[in-house]
Amino acid sequence: MGVKRSLQSTGLILGVLTNILLLLATSTNFWSRFSNGHNGLWLTCQRNNCTNSPCETMLTLTATCMVLASGWSILASLLGLRVLYASRKGKLIPLRGRNAYLIFLLSALLLLAGMVGYTARDAQKLDSFFSWSYFTAWLAMPFAILAGFCFLFADMILQSTDAISSFPVCL
C-alpha cells in the first residue's frame, strides 16, 4: 500500500473517530456537573429530574455549532471514503482529497466556535465544573484537523506525481 493510500486510510479512520466523538458529545448531557446534578446542550438534570435546558444564547450557539460540525464531519468522511475508493480503482475524480480537507477544517472551526461559546458560558460559575462530554468534544477537534491534513497530504502526493509524470526523462 502506497503512502497516498495510507494517508487516505488514516484520514478516514480519524474522520470516523471524529464522527463518533462528536455524536457522543452532542447527544449526551454531561457537559458540566454541579453539586446536585448535571447539564448538557439539551437537558438539565437535578436530583434525577431532567428538564429542557433554558434558552440561552451561548447554549444555543454551542448546540448549533455542534450539530453543524457533526454534519460537516460526516459529509467529509463520506467524501474521504469516495476518494479512497476511487484511488483504489485507479480513477481520477474531480473531487480530490483537498475538498475533504476543507470540509474537515470547516467542521473543526465550527467545533471551536461552539466550544469557546460553552466555555465562556460556564467559566463564570463557581459551583460547576466541566465533565466528560465537554472533554470529548474538545478531543474531537484535533482528530478532525489531523484527518483533514491526511487527505490534504495525500492529494499533494497525487498532484506531484501527476506533475512529475509529464516531464520528459533523459538519462
C-alpha positions in Angstrom: 0.0 0.0 0.0 1.4 3.4 -1.0 1.9 6.4 1.1 -1.1 8.1 -0.6 -3.5 5.3 0.3 -2.0 5.0 3.8 -2.7 8.7 4.3 -6.2 8.4 2.9 -6.9 5.4 5.1 -5.6 7.1 8.2 -7.6 10.2 7.4 -10.7 8.1 7.0 -10.1 6.3 10.3 -9.5 9.6 12.1 -12.7 11.0 10.4 -14.8 8.2 11.7 -13.3 8.6 15.1 -14.2 12.3 14.9 -17.7 11.5 14.0 -18.1 9.1 16.9 -16.7 11.6 19.4 -18.9 14.5 18.0 -22.1 12.4 18.0 -21.3 11.2 21.5 -20.6 14.6 22.9 -23.6 16.2 21.2 -26.1 13.6 22.3 -25.1 13.3 26.0 -25.9 15.6 28.9 -22.7 15.6 30.9 -21.1 18.8 29.7 -20.9 20.2 33.2 -21.6 19.0 36.7 -22.6 20.8 39.8 -23.5 19.9 43.4 -26.9 18.4 42.8 -26.9 17.5 39.1 -25.5 17.9 35.6 -26.4 19.6 32.4 -25.7 19.4 28.7 -26.8 21.0 25.5 -30.3 19.7 25.6 -31.3 18.8 29.2 -30.6 20.0 32.8 -30.8 17.3 35.4 -31.2 18.0 39.1 -31.7 15.1 41.6 -32.7 12.7 38.8 -35.3 15.1 37.4 -34.4 16.2 33.9 -35.9 19.2 32.2 -35.2 21.0 28.9 -32.2 23.4 29.1 -33.1 27.1 29.4 -33.0 29.1 26.2 -29.6 30.9 26.4 -27.8 32.4 23.5 -24.4 30.7 24.2 -26.0 27.3 24.8 -28.0 27.7 21.5 -24.8 28.7 19.7 -22.9 25.7 21.1 -25.7 23.3 20.2 -26.0 24.7 16.7 -22.2 24.6 16.1 -22.0 21.0 17.4 -24.8 19.8 15.1 -23.3 21.6 12.1 -19.8 20.3 12.9 -21.2 16.8 13.2 -23.0 17.1 9.8 -19.9 18.5 8.0 -17.7 15.9 9.6 -20.0 13.1 8.4 -20.0 14.7 4.9 -16.2 14.9 4.9 -15.9 11.3 5.9 -18.2 10.2 3.1 -16.2 12.3 0.7 -13.0 10.8 2.0 -14.4 7.3 1.6 -15.3 8.2 -2.0 -11.7 9.5 -2.7 -10.2 6.4 -1.1 -12.4 4.0 -3.1 -11.7 5.9 -6.4 -8.0 5.8 -5.8 -8.1 2.1 -5.3 -9.8 1.7 -8.6 -7.2 3.9 -10.2 -9.7 6.5 -11.3 -9.0 10.2 -11.2 -12.1 12.0 -9.9 -12.6 15.8 -9.8 -13.4 15.6 -6.0 -9.9 15.3 -4.6 -8.7 15.0 -1.0 -8.4 18.8 -0.8 -12.2 19.0 -0.6 -12.3 16.6 2.3 -9.6 18.7 4.0 -11.6 21.9 3.6 -14.7 20.3 5.0 -12.9 18.7 7.9 -11.3 22.2 8.6 -14.8 23.8 8.5 -16.0 21.2 10.9 -13.1 21.9 13.3 -13.7 25.6 13.1 -17.4 25.2 13.9 -16.5 22.9 16.8 -14.0 25.5 18.1 -16.7 28.3 17.9 -19.2 26.1 19.8 -16.7 25.1 22.5 -15.4 28.6 23.1 -19.0 29.7 23.5 -19.8 27.0 26.0 -16.5 27.6 27.9 -17.4 31.3 28.1 -20.8 30.5 29.4 -19.8 28.1 32.1 -16.4 29.5 33.2 -18.0 32.1 35.4 -19.9 29.6 37.5 -18.1 28.8 40.7 -20.0 25.7 41.7 -19.8 23.7 38.5 -17.0 22.0 36.6 -16.7 20.6 33.1 -17.5 16.9 32.6 -16.7 14.1 30.1 -19.0 15.2 27.3 -17.3 18.6 27.2 -13.8 17.0 27.0 -15.0 14.5 24.4 -16.0 17.4 22.2 -12.6 19.1 22.7 -10.9 15.8 21.8 -12.8 15.6 18.5 -11.2 18.8 17.2 -7.6 17.6 16.8 -8.8 14.4 15.2 -10.8 16.4 12.6 -7.8 18.6 11.9 -5.5 15.6 11.5 -8.0 13.8 9.3 -8.1 16.8 7.0 -4.4 17.1 6.8 -4.1 13.4 5.9 -6.4 14.0 2.9 -4.5 17.2 2.0 -1.1 15.5 2.1 -2.4 12.5 0.0 -3.8 15.0 -2.5 -0.5 16.8 -2.7 1.3 13.5 -3.3 -1.2 12.7 -6.1 -0.7 16.1 -7.7 3.0 16.0 -7.5 3.1 12.5 -9.1 0.9 13.8 -11.9 3.1 16.8 -12.5 6.3 14.8 -12.5 5.0 12.2 -14.8 4.6 14.8 -17.6 8.3 15.7 -17.6 10.4 14.0 -20.2 13.1 11.9 -18.7 16.5 11.8 -20.3 19.1 9.5 -18.8 
